[in-house]
Amino acid sequence: MSNDIRIRKGLNINLKGAAEKVVSEAPRVKTFALKPTDFHSVTPKMVVKEGEKVKAGDVIFYSKYSEKIKFVTPVSGTLSEVRRGAKRKILEVVIEADSQDVYREFGVKNPAQMSAEEVKAFLLESGCWPFIRQRPYDIIADPEDTPKSIFISAYASAPLAADIEFTLQGREEDFQAGIDAISKLTTGKTHLSVAKGSSSFLTGVKGVELHKVSGPHPAGNVGVQIHHIDPVNAGEHVWVISPEDVAIIGTLLRTGKFDATRTVALAGTEVDKPQYYRVKIGSSVRALVDRSDSIDIRIISGDVLTGDKITVDGFIGFYDNTVTVIPEGNDYRMFGWLPFKDNNIPSMHHTSLSWLFPNKKYTVNTNLNGEERALVVTGEMEKVMPMDIYPMQLLKACMASNIEKMENLGIYEVAPEDFALVDYACTSKIEAQDIIRQGLDLMIKEVG
């Protein structure tokens, strides 16, 4: 039996360039990287020095503030470079890969015979713990905590996002093994959300409470699902993990090897053949995109609303299963400020005619089509926020660093991705995701 969740507020942005449901093996690239910037609030302490050999699954660095949380290499090879930024901040740990991976052996485990502490110790030792993140704060979960519940969202509603049910095809046993293990980490329920009407194997997974979700984006965001199923209050913790990472944990349990293979969607209008590829976590994006005219395109690790800009020499993010390539937007429309100028820009406002064609798909670029302004139109943000919070007031509280108001307005329930549509909808171009991230960082510092 499942529970239905229907989301009414939100907005689907229909874009051209969706990945065709065909899977290919990506060419083996020479370089892979772990990016500490993918792990918010983690300060890395290196274990391996430049020039040292590593096996897939060997520890590369650990968290300065929690030595238990380890980060391992997805491939075997040689640590070729530690790239640093301002104040010697580590930006990328680059591994020059062998032609074929050699794995560190962790031993085959049966999750049915493991206690919660044994599962936790195994995930920490194998480097799988960073897959688990917590609400509040949207950071790696604290292994000293016990969450009241665990959430897994297998419904991706973001523009051009990878179809999770498709990426998990053939991994049924791995997924179930992963569920059997992580469900022991909570005294509450493990919640699994799928799209309403789904007929995949996910609807028959054991050990979870199934939820069927429908509605526009951000219905697929795990934060929206938590809000409607088991809201987070002050002092409580909820853990979240992506479905493919559950399968990676299951593979580790069944084989004893850390196989960091993901099925990644290569999407966007600047891709000749949008489709799915099997790649390792942290792979160079050149495995998927190799263009000499990269100045005219924007490569995004992730979806167009929440992803990070990378170069053609960059690396796929640790948590990302989509690479999106769209036009850079170096050209501008003459008299683009005029209403009804054309119908080539999707918009939730009636200044564009796109609202008359709800099913039309669009080619978009990175132009903002406006500039940041101090005045904010009342009521815009609420139209795309399917949570019982006041988004504009919460943003103001974050900008004012008013912790008491932030708590009262729901800061514990949100993550930056929940405000991605607010970024898109706001005519004043307010960087809502960045403001929420700064507010969460303030809460971590002052409240903990």
C-alpha positions as CSV (number, residue, x, y, z in Angstrom):
1,M,0.0,0.0,0.0
2,S,1.2,3.5,-0.8
3,N,0.4,7.0,0.2
4,D,-0.3,9.6,-2.5
5,I,1.1,13.1,-2.4
6,R,-0.2,15.7,-4.8
7,I,1.7,18.9,-5.2
8,R,-0.2,21.8,-6.6
9,K,2.2,24.8,-6.4
10,G,5.3,24.8,-8.6
11,L,6.2,25.1,-12.3
12,N,7.4,22.6,-14.9
13,I,9.9,24.2,-17.3
14,N,9.8,22.3,-20.6
15,L,13.1,22.3,-22.3
16,K,14.4,20.6,-25.5
17,G,17.3,18.2,-25.3
18,A,16.0,15.5,-22.9
19,A,18.2,12.4,-22.8
20,E,17.0,9.5,-24.9
21,K,16.6,6.3,-22.9
22,V,19.7,4.6,-24.3
23,V,22.7,3.7,-22.2
24,S,26.3,3.7,-23.5
25,E,29.6,3.1,-21.8
26,A,31.5,6.4,-21.7
27,P,35.1,6.3,-22.9
28,R,37.6,5.7,-20.1
29,V,39.2,9.1,-19.3
30,K,42.6,9.6,-17.8
31,T,41.6,11.9,-15.0
32,F,39.1,11.8,-12.2
33,A,38.7,14.2,-9.2
34,L,37.1,14.5,-5.8
35,K,36.0,18.1,-5.1
36,P,35.8,19.1,-1.4
37,T,33.6,21.9,-2.5
38,D,30.8,19.3,-3.2
39,F,30.7,18.6,0.6
40,H,29.5,21.7,2.3
41,S,31.1,22.6,5.6
42,V,33.8,19.9,5.2
43,T,37.4,20.9,5.6
44,P,39.5,18.2,4.1
45,K,42.7,16.7,5.7
46,M,44.8,14.8,3.1
47,V,45.8,11.3,3.7
48,V,47.6,10.6,0.4
49,K,50.4,12.7,-1.0
50,E,50.9,13.7,-4.7
51,G,52.6,10.9,-6.6
52,E,51.3,8.0,-4.4
53,K,49.4,5.0,-5.9
54,V,45.8,4.3,-4.7
55,K,43.3,1.6,-5.2
56,A,39.6,2.2,-5.9
57,G,38.1,2.6,-2.4
58,D,41.3,3.9,-0.7
59,V,40.9,7.0,1.6
60,I,42.1,10.2,0.0
61,F,41.1,12.7,2.7
62,Y,38.8,12.9,5.8
63,S,36.8,15.7,7.5
64,K,38.9,17.8,9.8
65,Y,36.1,18.1,12.3
66,S,35.1,14.4,12.1
67,E,37.8,11.9,11.4
68,K,35.3,9.2,11.0
69,I,33.9,10.7,7.8
70,K,36.2,9.5,5.0
71,F,36.3,10.2,1.3
72,V,37.7,7.5,-1.0
73,T,38.9,7.5,-4.6
74,P,36.4,6.2,-7.2
75,V,39.2,4.7,-9.3
76,S,42.7,3.2,-9.0
77,G,45.7,5.2,-10.2
78,T,48.1,7.9,-9.0
79,L,47.2,11.0,-7.1
80,S,48.6,13.4,-9.6
81,E,47.7,16.9,-8.2
82,V,46.0,18.7,-5.4
83,R,44.6,21.9,-6.9
84,R,44.2,24.8,-4.5
85,G,42.6,28.2,-4.5
86,A,42.7,31.3,-2.3
87,K,44.2,30.7,1.1
88,R,45.4,27.3,-0.1
89,K,41.8,26.0,0.0
90,I,41.7,22.5,-1.7
91,L,39.5,22.7,-4.7
92,E,40.1,19.4,-6.5
93,V,42.1,16.2,-5.7
94,V,43.0,14.8,-9.2
95,I,43.7,11.2,-9.8
96,E,45.3,9.9,-12.9
97,A,43.5,6.6,-13.5
98,D,44.9,3.2,-14.4
99,S,43.6,1.6,-17.6
100,Q,41.7,-0.9,-15.4
101,D,40.6,-0.4,-11.8
102,V,42.1,-2.4,-8.9
103,Y,39.8,-2.4,-5.9
104,R,40.4,-2.4,-2.2
105,E,38.5,-5.3,-0.6
106,F,36.0,-4.5,2.1
107,G,34.5,-8.0,2.4
108,V,31.1,-9.2,1.5
109,K,28.4,-8.4,4.1
110,N,24.9,-9.6,4.7
111,P,22.8,-6.6,5.9
112,A,20.2,-8.9,7.5
113,Q,22.9,-10.1,9.9
114,M,24.3,-6.6,10.7
115,S,23.3,-4.4,13.6
116,A,22.8,-0.6,13.2
117,E,26.3,0.1,14.6
118,E,27.9,-2.5,12.3
119,V,26.2,-0.9,9.2
120,K,27.3,2.6,10.4
121,A,30.9,1.4,10.9
122,F,31.0,-0.3,7.5
123,L,29.7,2.8,5.7
124,L,32.2,5.0,7.5
125,E,35.1,2.8,6.7
126,S,34.2,2.2,3.1
127,G,33.8,5.9,2.3
128,C,30.0,5.6,1.6
129,W,29.0,7.8,4.5
130,P,29.2,11.1,2.5
131,F,26.2,9.7,0.4
132,I,24.0,10.4,3.4
133,R,23.0,14.0,4.0
134,Q,20.8,15.5,6.7
135,R,18.1,18.0,7.2
136,P,18.3,20.5,8.6
137,Y,21.3,22.3,7.0
138,D,21.7,20.1,3.9
139,I,25.1,18.8,5.0
140,I,26.7,15.3,5.4
141,A,24.9,13.5,8.2
142,D,26.5,13.4,11.6
143,P,27.3,9.7,12.4
144,E,26.7,10.4,16.1
145,D,23.0,11.2,15.5
146,T,20.1,8.9,15.0
147,P,17.5,10.3,12.5
148,K,13.8,10.1,13.1
149,S,13.4,8.9,9.5
150,I,15.2,8.4,6.2
151,F,14.0,9.7,2.8
152,I,14.8,8.6,-0.7
153,S,13.3,10.4,-3.7
154,A,13.1,8.4,-6.9
155,Y,11.0,11.0,-8.6
156,A,13.1,13.6,-10.5
157,S,11.0,16.6,-11.6
158,A,13.7,19.2,-12.4
159,P,14.2,20.2,-16.1
160,L,16.1,17.6,-18.1
161,A,16.9,15.6,-15.0
162,A,17.8,12.0,-15.3
163,D,15.0,9.5,-15.1
164,I,15.9,7.6,-11.8
165,E,13.8,4.6,-12.6
166,F,15.6,4.2,-15.9
167,T,19.1,4.6,-14.3
168,L,18.3,1.9,-11.8
169,Q,17.3,-0.7,-14.3
170,G,19.2,-4.0,-13.7
171,R,20.2,-2.9,-10.2
172,E,17.2,-4.4,-8.3
173,E,19.3,-6.6,-6.0
174,D,21.8,-3.9,-5.2
175,F,19.0,-1.4,-4.4
176,Q,17.2,-3.8,-2.1
177,A,20.5,-4.7,-0.3
178,G,21.2,-1.0,0.2
179,I,17.7,-0.5,1.6
180,D,18.1,-3.4,4.0
181,A,21.3,-1.8,5.3
182,I,20.4,1.9,5.6
183,S,16.9,1.2,7.1
184,K,18.7,0.0,10.2
185,L,20.2,3.5,10.8
186,T,16.9,4.9,12.0
187,T,14.4,4.0,14.6
188,G,11.7,5.4,12.4
189,K,10.6,4.7,8.9
190,T,12.5,4.7,5.6
191,H,10.4,6.6,3.0
192,L,10.7,5.9,-0.7
193,S,8.9,8.3,-3.1
194,V,8.2,7.4,-6.8
195,A,6.2,9.1,-9.5
196,K,2.5,8.4,-9.5
197,G,1.7,5.8,-12.0
198,S,5.1,4.2,-11.7
199,S,5.3,0.5,-12.5
200,S,9.0,-0.1,-11.9
201,F,10.5,-2.5,-9.4
202,L,10.7,0.4,-6.9
203,T,7.0,-0.1,-6.1
204,G,7.8,-3.5,-4.7
205,V,10.8,-2.7,-2.6
206,K,10.7,-4.2,0.9
207,G,11.4,-2.4,4.1
208,V,10.2,1.1,3.0
209,E,7.0,3.2,3.2
210,L,6.1,3.9,-0.4
211,H,4.8,7.3,-1.5
212,K,3.5,8.1,-5.0
213,V,4.1,11.8,-5.9
214,S,2.5,13.9,-8.6
215,G,2.6,17.6,-9.5
216,P,4.9,20.1,-11.0
217,H,8.5,20.7,-10.0
218,P,9.7,20.9,-7.2
219,A,7.5,17.9,-6.3
220,G,10.5,15.6,-6.8
221,N,12.6,17.6,-4.3
222,V,13.2,15.4,-1.2
223,G,12.7,18.5,1.0
224,V,9.2,19.0,-0.3
225,Q,8.4,15.4,0.4
226,I,9.8,15.6,3.9
227,H,7.6,18.7,4.5
228,H,4.4,16.8,3.6
229,I,5.3,13.5,5.2
230,D,7.4,14.0,8.3
231,P,8.4,17.7,8.8
232,V,11.6,18.6,10.6
233,N,11.4,20.6,13.8
234,A,14.1,22.1,16.0
235,G,16.3,19.5,17.4
236,E,15.2,16.8,15.0
237,H,17.2,15.2,12.2
238,V,16.1,13.5,8.9
239,W,18.6,11.8,6.6
240,V,18.3,11.7,2.8
241,I,20.1,9.7,0.2
242,S,19.7,9.4,-3.5
243,P,18.5,6.1,-5.1
244,E,21.7,5.4,-7.1
245,D,23.8,5.9,-4.0
246,V,21.6,3.3,-2.3
247,A,22.5,0.9,-5.1
248,I,26.2,1.7,-4.8
249,I,26.0,0.8,-1.1
250,G,24.2,-2.4,-2.1
251,T,26.9,-3.3,-4.6
252,L,29.5,-2.7,-1.9
253,L,27.7,-5.1,0.5
254,R,27.2,-7.8,-2.1
255,T,30.7,-7.7,-3.7
256,G,33.0,-6.0,-1.1
257,K,34.1,-3.5,-3.7
258,F,33.4,0.3,-3.9
259,D,32.1,0.5,-7.4
260,A,31.3,4.2,-7.9
261,T,29.6,3.7,-11.3
262,R,26.6,5.9,-12.0
263,T,24.3,6.2,-15.0
264,V,24.5,9.9,-16.0
265,A,22.1,11.7,-18.3
266,L,23.8,13.9,-20.9
267,A,21.1,16.4,-21.9
268,G,20.6,19.8,-23.4
269,T,20.2,21.4,-26.8
270,E,23.9,21.7,-27.4
271,V,24.4,17.9,-27.3
272,D,24.3,16.1,-30.6
273,K,22.8,12.9,-29.1
274,P,21.4,13.3,-25.7
275,Q,21.4,10.0,-23.9
276,Y,22.6,8.1,-20.8
277,Y,26.2,7.1,-20.1
278,R,27.8,4.9,-17.4
279,V,30.6,6.8,-15.8
280,K,32.5,6.8,-12.5
281,I,31.9,9.4,-9.8
282,G,34.2,12.4,-10.4
283,S,34.9,11.6,-14.0
284,S,36.3,14.3,-16.3
285,V,33.4,15.8,-18.3
286,R,35.5,15.2,-21.4
287,A,34.2,11.6,-21.3
288,L,30.9,13.1,-22.3
289,V,31.5,16.5,-23.8
290,D,34.5,17.2,-26.0
291,R,34.0,20.4,-28.0
292,S,36.6,22.9,-29.1
293,D,34.0,25.7,-29.2
294,S,33.3,25.4,-25.5
295,I,33.2,29.2,-25.2
296,D,29.8,29.2,-26.8
297,I,28.3,26.6,-24.4
298,R,27.5,26.4,-20.7
299,I,28.4,23.0,-19.2
300,I,26.5,22.3,-16.0
301,S,27.1,19.5,-13.6
302,G,23.6,18.9,-12.5
303,D,20.3,20.4,-13.8
304,V,19.8,23.9,-15.1
305,L,18.3,25.2,-11.8
306,T,20.7,23.9,-9.2
307,G,23.8,22.6,-11.0
308,D,27.3,24.0,-11.0
309,K,29.1,25.6,-14.0
310,I,32.1,23.6,-15.0
311,T,34.5,23.8,-18.0
312,V,35.2,21.1,-20.6
313,D,38.2,20.2,-18.4
314,G,36.1,20.0,-15.3
315,F,34.7,17.0,-13.4
316,I,31.2,15.7,-12.7
317,G,30.0,16.5,-9.2
318,F,30.0,13.9,-6.4
319,Y,26.2,13.9,-6.1
320,D,25.2,14.6,-9.7
321,N,23.7,12.2,-12.2
322,T,23.0,14.8,-14.9
323,V,25.3,16.9,-17.2
324,T,23.4,19.6,-19.0
325,V,24.8,21.6,-22.0
326,I,23.0,24.7,-23.2
327,P,24.0,27.8,-25.1
328,E,26.1,30.3,-23.2
329,G,23.8,33.3,-24.0
330,N,26.4,35.7,-25.4
331,D,23.8,37.4,-27.7
332,Y,21.0,39.6,-26.5
333,R,17.5,40.4,-27.9
334,M,17.0,44.0,-29.2
335,F,14.2,45.6,-27.2
336,G,14.0,42.4,-25.1
337,W,12.3,44.4,-22.3
338,L,9.2,44.8,-24.4
339,P,6.3,42.5,-23.4
340,F,5.2,39.9,-25.9
341,K,8.5,40.5,-27.8
342,D,8.6,36.8,-28.8
343,N,7.5,33.4,-27.6
344,N,10.9,31.8,-27.3
345,I,11.4,32.3,-23.6
346,P,9.5,30.1,-21.1
347,S,8.0,32.3,-18.3
348,M,5.4,32.0,-15.6
349,H,4.5,35.7,-16.2
350,H,2.1,36.9,-18.8
351,T,4.7,39.3,-20.2
352,S,5.6,36.3,-22.4
353,L,3.2,34.4,-24.5
354,S,4.6,31.1,-23.3
355,W,1.7,30.6,-20.9
356,L,-0.6,30.1,-23.9
357,F,1.5,27.0,-24.9
358,P,2.0,25.0,-21.8
359,N,3.3,21.9,-23.6
360,K,5.8,23.6,-25.9
361,K,9.4,22.8,-25.3
362,Y,12.0,25.6,-25.4
363,T,15.7,26.2,-26.2
364,V,17.1,28.4,-23.4
365,N,20.4,30.1,-22.7
366,T,22.0,31.5,-19.6
367,N,20.8,35.1,-20.1
368,L,19.0,36.5,-17.1
369,N,16.7,38.7,-19.2
370,G,16.9,41.3,-16.5
371,E,19.0,42.6,-13.6
372,E,18.9,42.4,-9.8
373,R,16.7,45.0,-8.2
374,A,15.9,46.0,-4.7
375,L,12.1,45.9,-5.1
376,V,10.5,42.4,-4.9
377,V,7.0,41.7,-6.3
378,T,4.8,40.4,-3.6
379,G,3.2,37.0,-4.3
380,E,5.6,35.7,-6.9
381,M,7.6,33.4,-4.7
382,E,4.6,31.8,-3.1
383,K,3.3,30.6,-6.4
384,V,6.2,28.2,-6.8
385,M,6.8,27.2,-3.1
386,P,4.7,24.1,-2.3
387,M,5.7,24.3,1.4
388,D,3.8,25.9,4.3
389,I,6.4,28.7,4.7
390,Y,6.7,32.3,3.7
391,P,9.6,32.4,1.2
392,M,10.0,36.1,0.9
393,Q,10.0,36.7,4.7
394,L,12.4,33.8,5.2
395,L,14.8,35.3,2.7
396,K,14.6,38.7,4.4
397,A,15.3,37.1,7.8
398,C,18.4,35.3,6.4
399,M,19.6,38.6,4.9
400,A,19.2,40.3,8.2
401,S,20.8,37.4,10.1
402,N,17.8,37.2,12.4
403,I,18.1,33.7,13.8
404,E,14.9,33.8,15.8
405,K,12.8,34.8,12.8
406,M,14.6,32.3,10.6
407,E,13.6,29.5,13.1
408,N,10.0,30.7,13.2
409,L,9.8,30.9,9.4
410,G,11.0,27.4,8.7
411,I,14.8,27.5,8.1
412,Y,15.1,23.9,9.5
413,E,13.0,22.5,6.7
414,V,14.6,24.0,3.6
415,A,17.7,23.5,1.5
416,P,19.0,25.8,-1.3
417,E,17.5,23.5,-4.0
418,D,14.0,24.2,-2.6
419,F,14.4,27.9,-3.6
420,A,15.7,27.1,-7.2
421,L,12.3,28.0,-8.7
422,V,12.2,31.2,-6.6
423,D,15.4,32.2,-8.4
424,Y,13.7,31.5,-11.7
425,A,10.4,33.2,-10.9
426,C,11.6,36.3,-9.2
427,T,11.5,39.2,-11.6
428,S,14.1,41.1,-9.5
429,K,16.6,38.3,-10.0
430,I,17.2,37.7,-6.3
431,E,19.8,34.9,-5.7
432,A,17.5,33.0,-3.3
433,Q,19.6,29.8,-3.2
434,D,22.7,31.7,-2.2
435,I,20.8,33.6,0.5
436,I,19.4,30.4,2.0
437,R,22.8,28.7,2.0
438,Q,24.2,31.7,3.9
439,G,21.3,31.5,6.3
440,L,21.9,27.8,6.9
441,D,25.6,28.4,7.5
442,L,24.8,31.0,10.1
443,M,22.5,28.5,11.8
444,I,25.3,25.9,11.8
445,K,27.6,28.4,13.4
446,E,25.3,29.9,16.0
447,V,22.9,27.0,16.8
448,G,24.7,23.8,15.6
